[in-house]
């Protein structure tokens, strides 16, 4: 049941994702469910104000990469399910960008896998962000940011 997908913004809620995972026939083995929710931050590390974010992907390749990561991590000891769902479109500050979920037997199984899933999708998936920043002068400037680049 492991899966990695890109979706249009709003196509999947966190509640629906959890419901889907709970419907897995192997869920009886689960004792821990860890979730990472990536959201649009309102400022960069340089203190610049973020107005909005646009997210695009090379969709077919991104789906393949996300699914491969999920399948790989699902093979770890004590892990029952791994899900990565990244959203595409235009986002305001505070809106959800990505859900990463790991279900496993014990918390010791899920926490390291959750972190690895997040680090890997950021490095490996062809997902691109365009940040719209408000300068100190009040004008808007836009630039592309690599997923693994801290802003």
trRosetta pair geometry for C-beta under 8 A, 3 or more apart (Angstrom, degrees):
i j d omega theta_ij theta_ji phi_ij phi_ji
1 21 7.6 138 131 -122 135 58
1 24 4.8 -119 18 -113 169 114
1 26 7.5 -159 11 30 125 111
1 81 5.4 -31 85 -117 107 114
2 67 7.5 122 120 -155 90 63
2 70 3.9 170 165 148 108 106
2 71 5.3 161 89 -80 137 51
2 73 7.6 164 -143 67 145 83
2 74 4.2 -104 -56 -54 147 144
2 81 5.8 -177 -82 -151 69 61
2 82 4.8 20 -133 54 111 78
2 83 6.9 -152 -149 -71 55 55
3 66 7.9 27 155 124 51 102
3 67 6.2 -24 -149 -112 50 84
3 70 5.8 -61 46 107 7 170
3 83 5.7 10 61 -122 75 78
3 84 7.8 -142 109 40 51 61
4 63 6.7 156 102 -157 84 45
4 65 7.2 -94 113 94 148 53
4 66 2.4 -164 152 136 130 92
4 67 4.4 -138 41 -57 98 43
4 68 7.5 -56 28 26 141 48
4 69 6.0 74 -61 52 153 97
4 70 4.6 -172 -38 -17 98 122
4 83 7.3 166 -82 -162 52 43
4 84 4.2 7 -121 60 92 101
4 85 7.5 -160 -150 -70 46 44
4 121 7.5 -172 -145 -103 130 118
5 63 6.1 13 -122 -122 51 88
5 66 6.5 -137 -20 98 20 145
5 67 7.8 56 -59 -63 57 90
5 84 7.6 165 27 92 50 63
5 85 5.4 1 63 -117 89 75
5 86 7.6 -166 98 33 47 65
6 57 5.0 -123 -121 50 163 158
6 59 5.5 -128 63 -133 138 79
6 62 5.0 37 -33 110 132 133
6 63 6.1 -98 11 -67 91 77
6 66 7.2 158 -40 -4 76 151
6 85 7.9 149 -101 -163 23 52
6 86 5.1 -29 -109 75 74 91
6 87 7.4 139 -163 -109 66 14
6 88 5.6 48 172 -30 108 114
6 127 7.2 177 -102 -99 126 110
7 11 3.9 -137 173 61 119 131
7 12 5.4 75 73 1 177 109
7 85 6.0 5 1 -174 121 98
7 86 7.4 159 23 82 72 40
7 87 5.5 -39 73 -108 84 65
7 88 6.9 -177 86 16 32 84
8 11 4.9 99 61 -38 74 122
8 87 7.1 15 144 -157 17 81
8 88 5.9 -54 -106 66 43 90
8 89 5.7 73 -162 -49 68 123
9 87 4.8 80 -95 174 58 123
9 88 6.7 -115 -36 77 74 40
9 89 3.6 -89 -12 47 116 144
9 90 7.3 -78 -14 48 155 46
9 91 6.5 -176 -110 -77 138 87
9 95 7.6 13 -152 157 122 136
10 87 7.7 90 -5 -142 42 134
10 89 7.9 -20 6 33 89 162
11 87 7.3 167 28 -119 94 94
12 16 5.7 -128 -161 76 70 125
12 17 5.9 71 164 -58 114 97
12 85 5.6 -70 76 173 150 153
12 87 7.9 -149 43 -82 93 100
12 99 7.3 -111 109 23 118 138
13 16 4.6 97 56 5 82 100
13 17 7.0 -144 95 -6 45 85
14 17 5.5 -52 -149 34 34 115
14 18 6.4 33 154 -17 66 104
14 35 7.2 79 -155 -174 114 149
14 37 6.7 -24 -93 -94 135 125
14 96 7.3 -148 -45 -116 107 164
14 99 5.9 175 -102 -107 81 138
15 18 6.0 -56 -150 36 29 108
15 19 6.3 31 151 -20 63 109
16 19 5.4 -54 -147 37 32 116
16 20 6.3 38 152 -24 65 104
17 20 5.7 -53 -151 32 30 114
17 21 6.5 27 153 -16 64 105
17 83 6.4 171 -167 119 111 155
17 85 6.5 -129 -102 9 134 149
17 99 5.6 -151 -34 129 176 156
17 101 6.2 167 149 -20 122 151
18 21 5.7 -55 -148 37 33 110
18 22 6.3 34 153 -19 66 107
18 33 7.3 77 -133 166 96 149
18 35 7.7 -40 -80 -76 103 142
18 101 7.5 -166 -86 -126 65 152
19 22 5.8 -56 -148 37 29 112
19 23 6.6 33 151 -25 61 106
20 23 5.7 -58 -157 29 31 115
20 24 7.8 53 144 -40 58 85
20 83 7.9 102 92 -95 121 158
21 24 5.8 -25 -170 -10 44 116
21 27 7.0 121 146 -100 65 116
21 33 7.1 123 119 -132 144 124
21 81 5.6 174 -142 96 98 155
21 83 6.6 -107 -78 -15 114 140
21 101 6.2 -108 -64 133 153 144
21 103 5.6 160 179 -38 125 141
22 27 5.6 80 -153 -136 40 160
23 27 7.3 116 56 -27 11 142
24 27 4.6 124 71 -47 85 92
24 80 7.0 135 115 149 147 112
24 81 5.7 -140 -57 -60 170 142
24 103 7.5 160 41 72 148 158
26 29 5.4 -28 172 20 81 116
26 30 7.6 96 124 -33 74 93
26 80 5.1 -172 121 -159 118 111
26 81 7.4 153 76 -44 116 99
27 30 5.1 -40 -163 11 57 123
27 80 7.0 125 -101 146 39 151
27 81 8.0 -14 -88 -10 74 132
27 103 7.1 -44 -122 166 74 152
29 80 5.3 158 82 -88 112 131
29 105 5.9 -52 159 -89 87 83
30 33 6.4 41 172 -62 128 89
30 80 5.2 -94 -74 29 91 154
30 81 7.7 -27 -83 17 127 103
30 103 4.6 -33 -120 176 130 107
30 104 6.6 87 -127 61 74 9
30 105 7.0 -111 -119 -87 31 33
31 104 7.4 -43 47 107 73 55
31 105 5.4 24 21 177 106 42
31 106 5.5 3 75 -84 125 48
31 107 7.8 -83 108 -31 95 64
32 103 7.3 164 90 -152 54 48
32 104 5.6 -18 66 67 98 78
32 105 7.2 15 21 94 96 25
32 106 5.7 48 -5 174 129 17
32 107 4.4 174 -113 -73 155 56
32 109 6.9 149 55 55 128 94
32 110 4.8 -147 111 7 118 139
33 101 6.9 -9 -173 -168 89 99
33 102 7.6 168 -153 86 45 48
33 103 5.1 -8 -107 -105 78 81
33 110 7.3 -154 -121 -137 13 165
34 101 7.2 161 85 -152 50 50
34 102 5.0 -7 58 59 98 95
34 103 8.0 -175 23 -77 64 36
34 104 8.0 -9 7 20 102 101
34 107 7.5 104 -58 -137 116 70
34 110 4.2 154 2 142 121 122
34 111 6.0 163 -91 -83 165 53
34 113 8.0 134 57 70 132 88
34 114 4.5 -85 112 -59 129 148
35 99 6.8 -27 -162 -162 100 88
35 100 7.1 150 -157 81 49 54
35 101 5.0 -8 -105 -103 79 81
35 102 8.0 -169 -74 25 41 62
35 114 7.8 -109 -68 -133 7 133
36 98 7.5 -6 110 109 95 97
36 99 7.4 148 80 -159 59 39
36 100 4.2 0 53 55 107 104
36 101 7.7 -151 26 -66 66 42
36 114 5.8 146 -29 178 112 107
36 117 7.7 175 24 84 135 110
36 118 5.4 -49 102 -75 172 126
37 96 5.8 -61 -171 -126 104 104
37 98 7.3 165 -155 84 40 56
37 99 5.9 -8 -105 -104 71 69
38 96 7.3 98 76 -161 53 61
38 97 4.5 -60 104 66 99 104
38 98 4.0 21 37 46 118 99
38 99 8.0 -135 20 -61 77 30
38 100 7.8 55 -18 -5 99 101
38 118 7.8 146 -58 -138 116 109
39 94 5.9 -10 174 -158 125 28
39 95 6.5 163 -152 81 83 26
39 96 5.7 -50 -98 -97 78 43
39 97 6.2 161 -113 2 21 92
40 50 6.8 -152 167 123 98 144
40 52 7.6 -14 -172 -151 156 43
40 53 5.0 -160 -122 10 121 131
40 91 4.9 173 -48 127 140 120
40 92 6.6 173 67 109 151 29
40 93 5.1 -128 110 -121 109 36
40 94 6.2 -39 64 13 90 25
40 95 5.3 23 11 48 116 74
40 97 6.1 118 -52 -46 72 114
41 44 7.6 117 102 -84 120 35
41 50 6.4 99 96 12 65 150
41 93 7.3 -34 125 -141 17 88
41 151 7.6 167 61 87 127 96
42 49 6.9 -24 161 -149 78 68
42 50 5.5 -156 -162 46 30 100
42 93 4.3 56 -93 -153 82 137
42 94 7.2 18 -58 -43 101 80
43 47 5.9 -10 174 -149 128 31
43 48 6.3 159 -158 75 77 38
43 49 5.6 -40 -101 -102 86 42
43 50 6.0 -153 -85 -4 26 90
44 47 6.8 -42 70 26 75 20
44 48 4.5 12 28 47 116 93
44 50 6.6 122 -41 -55 76 98
44 131 7.4 70 -75 177 115 158
44 133 6.9 -19 -20 -108 126 128
44 151 4.5 -73 -131 159 95 79
45 150 5.7 42 -29 139 143 104
45 151 6.2 -176 0 145 90 24
48 133 4.7 5 149 -160 126 130
48 134 7.4 166 176 61 82 53
48 135 7.2 -28 -142 -106 108 45
49 133 6.5 126 75 -162 52 72
49 134 4.4 -28 81 53 111 103
50 53 6.8 0 180 -52 125 93
50 93 5.8 134 91 -85 104 106
50 131 6.1 -75 -128 -161 101 103
50 132 7.1 93 -166 74 65 59
50 133 6.0 -48 -103 -102 49 67
50 134 7.7 -176 -99 8 2 83
51 93 7.8 -105 179 -35 14 105
51 132 4.3 -63 61 110 109 103
51 133 6.6 174 0 -113 90 12
51 134 5.3 106 -56 -40 103 96
51 140 5.9 -22 -7 -123 158 113
52 90 6.1 12 165 -176 129 92
52 91 6.4 159 -168 81 80 47
52 92 5.6 -45 -112 -100 90 50
52 93 7.4 -102 -94 -32 47 69
52 132 4.9 14 54 44 75 124
53 90 7.4 160 85 -155 46 49
53 91 4.7 -18 64 62 94 100
53 97 7.5 -25 95 -94 145 125
53 129 5.7 -23 -169 -163 109 104
53 130 7.0 148 -162 74 55 52
53 131 5.8 -20 -108 -104 80 59
53 132 7.1 -148 -75 17 35 81
54 89 7.4 -97 -145 140 64 27
54 90 5.3 -22 -101 -100 76 71
54 91 7.6 171 -87 18 28 75
54 129 7.0 145 77 -159 51 51
54 130 4.2 -6 56 53 104 105
54 132 7.6 71 -11 -25 93 103
55 86 7.5 -135 161 161 143 100
55 87 6.6 88 73 102 146 65
55 88 5.1 -133 102 -129 95 50
55 89 6.4 4 53 40 90 38
55 91 6.7 28 -6 -4 109 118
55 97 6.6 137 -54 -146 156 102
55 127 6.6 -2 -171 180 101 98
55 128 7.1 154 -155 82 52 48
55 129 5.4 -19 -100 -101 74 72
55 130 7.9 -156 -69 20 32 71
56 88 6.2 66 -112 -149 33 108
56 127 7.6 167 89 -159 39 54
56 128 5.0 -19 66 64 86 100
56 130 7.5 33 2 -10 104 104
57 61 7.9 -152 163 66 91 84
57 62 4.2 -9 174 -33 130 158
57 86 7.2 108 -61 103 147 127
57 88 5.8 -101 7 -90 103 124
57 125 7.3 -29 -137 157 119 102
57 126 6.0 115 -161 103 74 73
57 127 4.6 -23 -98 -107 101 67
57 128 6.7 170 -85 16 44 75
58 61 4.4 7 111 39 110 118
58 62 5.9 145 73 -28 61 93
58 126 4.1 -10 33 109 109 137
59 62 5.6 -58 -138 37 26 112
59 63 6.3 28 163 -21 65 103
59 88 7.7 -41 -92 -47 101 159
60 63 6.0 -52 -152 31 28 111
60 64 6.7 28 151 -17 61 107
61 64 5.6 -55 -151 36 34 113
61 65 6.2 31 154 -18 68 107
61 126 5.1 24 99 28 123 131
62 65 5.8 -55 -144 38 30 109
62 66 6.1 26 159 -16 66 109
62 86 7.2 -94 170 59 128 133
62 125 5.0 60 -138 -168 80 99
62 126 5.4 -113 -69 59 85 76
62 127 5.7 88 -121 -63 131 85
63 66 6.1 -58 -143 40 26 107
63 67 6.1 24 159 -17 63 112
64 67 6.0 -61 -147 40 24 109
64 68 6.2 25 156 -21 63 110
65 68 5.8 -56 -148 35 28 112
65 69 6.5 30 154 -19 63 104
65 121 7.6 124 126 -127 106 66
65 124 5.1 -175 -173 134 125 102
65 125 4.6 171 98 -99 136 68
65 126 7.0 132 1 4 149 76
66 69 5.8 -53 -151 34 32 112
66 70 6.4 31 153 -18 64 106
66 84 4.7 -137 -162 84 105 121
66 86 6.9 -141 -92 4 146 110
66 121 6.1 36 -108 -118 83 109
66 125 5.7 36 -60 -98 85 129
67 70 5.7 -55 -149 37 32 112
67 71 6.2 30 156 -18 67 108
68 71 5.8 -55 -143 39 30 109
68 72 6.1 33 156 -21 64 109
69 72 5.8 -58 -148 37 27 113
69 73 6.2 15 160 -9 64 112
69 82 7.6 -118 123 132 76 135
69 84 6.4 15 84 0 124 148
69 117 6.2 117 151 -136 118 72
69 120 5.0 159 -132 117 129 133
69 121 6.1 -142 52 -70 174 78
69 124 6.7 154 -66 69 123 144
69 125 7.9 -61 -14 -55 140 102
70 73 6.2 -65 -145 43 26 103
70 74 6.1 33 156 -30 64 109
70 82 4.3 -176 -148 99 73 103
70 83 6.5 39 -124 -97 132 25
70 84 5.8 -142 -65 8 106 97
70 117 7.4 50 -90 -130 60 116
71 74 5.6 -50 -144 27 29 117
71 75 7.2 33 155 -24 57 100
71 82 7.9 -136 -43 60 20 119
72 75 6.3 -62 -172 22 32 111
73 76 5.7 -23 -170 -7 54 116
73 79 6.4 -103 147 154 74 168
73 82 4.6 85 88 -70 114 169
73 102 7.4 -79 141 -113 129 114
73 113 5.2 125 -173 -160 115 106
73 116 6.4 166 -108 94 124 118
73 117 5.7 -23 -50 -77 173 96
73 120 8.0 -167 -51 29 125 153
74 79 5.6 -149 -144 117 38 116
74 80 7.7 -34 -150 129 87 15
74 81 6.6 -2 -118 -127 108 26
74 82 4.9 -131 -66 12 81 107
75 79 7.4 11 52 64 16 120
76 79 4.5 57 69 2 90 131
76 109 7.1 154 119 -165 109 88
76 113 5.6 -164 53 -91 156 125
77 109 6.6 -120 104 -122 69 107
78 104 4.8 61 137 -177 84 113
78 105 4.1 -94 -154 28 92 112
78 106 6.0 -45 -170 29 141 84
78 108 7.5 17 100 85 166 83
78 109 3.2 -118 109 -105 126 145
78 110 7.9 -104 122 -42 106 65
79 82 6.4 10 172 -46 127 101
79 102 6.5 -55 -138 -169 106 101
79 103 7.4 107 -164 82 63 50
79 104 4.5 -47 -106 -97 48 111
79 105 7.9 -86 -57 1 24 80
79 109 5.7 -168 -63 163 67 113
79 110 7.0 130 -107 -91 83 64
79 113 5.6 115 -95 -83 135 172
80 103 4.7 -56 66 107 105 97
80 104 5.6 173 5 -100 82 41
80 105 7.2 123 -34 -44 103 64
81 101 7.4 -6 114 114 101 98
81 102 7.3 173 91 -151 59 39
81 103 4.3 22 48 42 96 112
82 101 7.3 166 -153 89 38 59
82 102 5.3 1 -108 -107 76 77
82 103 7.8 -144 -64 26 41 68
82 113 6.7 -108 -97 156 120 122
82 117 6.0 -167 -164 -95 118 139
83 99 7.1 -9 115 115 106 98
83 100 7.1 171 90 -151 62 39
83 101 4.4 5 53 53 104 101
83 102 7.9 -159 26 -68 66 41
84 98 7.2 -11 -169 -172 79 107
84 99 7.6 170 -150 90 35 57
84 100 5.1 2 -108 -109 75 81
84 117 6.0 -162 -72 175 114 112
84 121 5.4 176 -161 -76 150 145
85 98 6.8 162 87 -156 53 59
85 99 4.7 3 55 55 102 97
85 100 7.8 -169 26 -73 62 42
86 97 6.9 -6 -151 152 73 74
86 98 4.6 -13 -107 -107 70 98
86 121 6.9 177 -54 171 128 137
86 125 7.0 147 -4 134 159 160
86 127 5.8 -62 149 -108 157 155
87 91 7.5 102 102 -70 122 126
87 96 6.8 88 5 113 143 81
87 97 5.8 -137 47 -158 101 38
87 98 6.7 -144 11 -73 78 49
91 95 4.4 -147 -162 73 98 129
91 97 6.3 -22 -84 -85 174 87
92 95 5.3 92 58 -17 68 120
96 99 7.0 15 178 -54 126 88
98 121 7.4 162 -162 110 149 149
100 114 6.3 128 122 -154 113 77
100 117 5.0 157 -168 114 130 124
100 118 5.4 -145 24 -73 169 81
100 121 7.2 -155 -88 7 126 144
101 114 8.0 -26 -150 -114 17 100
102 110 4.5 157 111 -152 113 90
102 113 4.8 148 -142 98 154 111
102 114 4.5 -126 12 -71 132 82
102 117 6.5 -178 -60 -7 115 146
103 110 7.0 -20 -135 -104 10 127
104 109 3.7 -141 146 103 146 124
104 110 4.2 -172 29 -62 120 90
104 113 7.0 116 -41 32 143 144
105 109 5.4 76 47 4 81 154
106 109 5.1 103 59 0 71 101
106 110 7.5 -160 95 -2 39 90
107 110 6.0 -67 -144 42 36 102
107 111 6.0 33 169 -26 75 108
108 111 7.0 -45 -131 26 21 105
108 112 7.9 9 175 -1 51 105
109 112 7.9 -89 -179 38 22 94
109 113 6.8 -1 154 -3 61 126
110 113 5.8 -74 -149 46 35 109
110 114 5.8 40 159 -29 75 107
111 114 5.7 -52 -145 30 28 113
111 115 6.7 25 159 -14 62 104
112 115 5.8 -56 -153 37 34 111
112 116 6.3 32 153 -17 68 108
113 116 5.6 -54 -144 40 33 111
113 117 6.2 40 154 -25 66 104
114 117 5.8 -52 -148 32 28 113
114 118 6.6 26 154 -16 62 105
115 118 5.9 -57 -153 36 31 109
115 119 6.3 25 155 -14 67 109
116 119 5.8 -57 -143 42 32 109
116 120 5.9 29 159 -19 67 112
117 120 6.0 -60 -144 39 24 108
117 121 6.4 19 162 -16 63 105
118 121 6.4 -56 -146 34 26 102
118 122 6.5 24 157 -17 61 110
119 122 5.9 -62 -155 36 28 112
119 123 6.4 15 156 -10 65 112
120 123 5.9 -63 -145 43 32 103
120 124 5.4 -6 173 8 72 123
121 124 6.4 -71 -123 53 24 90
121 125 4.8 2 -167 -5 69 127
121 127 7.6 17 163 12 91 136
121 147 7.7 -93 129 155 71 145
122 125 7.5 -10 -69 33 10 96
122 147 4.8 -162 -154 136 63 102
122 148 4.6 115 147 -88 97 75
123 147 7.7 -136 -56 92 19 109
123 148 5.1 57 -89 -79 57 140
125 147 6.8 -6 72 41 88 173
127 147 5.1 69 76 -72 93 138
128 144 6.1 -21 -177 -156 108 111
128 145 8.0 144 -169 65 62 51
128 146 7.7 -45 -122 -115 70 41
128 147 7.2 -95 -92 -43 32 91
129 144 7.0 134 82 -158 48 59
129 145 4.7 -31 81 62 103 96
129 147 6.6 118 -6 -86 106 63
130 142 5.7 22 170 -179 102 108
130 143 7.1 -171 -151 98 69 21
130 144 5.3 -39 -97 -94 73 62
130 145 7.4 159 -102 12 22 79
131 142 6.7 173 88 -147 46 60
131 143 6.0 -13 56 61 90 70
131 144 7.9 144 14 -116 74 14
131 145 5.3 44 -14 -17 113 125
131 151 6.3 179 -61 -168 159 162
132 140 5.6 -1 -177 -171 98 112
132 141 7.6 165 -153 82 53 32
132 142 4.9 -22 -99 -95 69 91
133 140 7.0 151 77 -153 40 59
133 141 5.4 -21 63 63 93 82
133 142 7.4 165 16 -88 71 37
133 143 7.7 -11 5 19 113 94
134 138 6.6 -12 -177 -143 99 35
134 139 7.4 163 -152 81 58 26
134 140 5.8 -34 -96 -95 62 67
135 138 6.8 -46 73 21 75 19
135 139 5.1 -1 35 57 116 76
135 140 7.5 -161 -1 -86 84 16
135 141 5.9 58 -45 -3 109 112
145 149 5.3 -137 -175 72 83 121
145 151 5.3 -24 -139 -59 152 134
146 149 4.1 94 59 -13 89 111
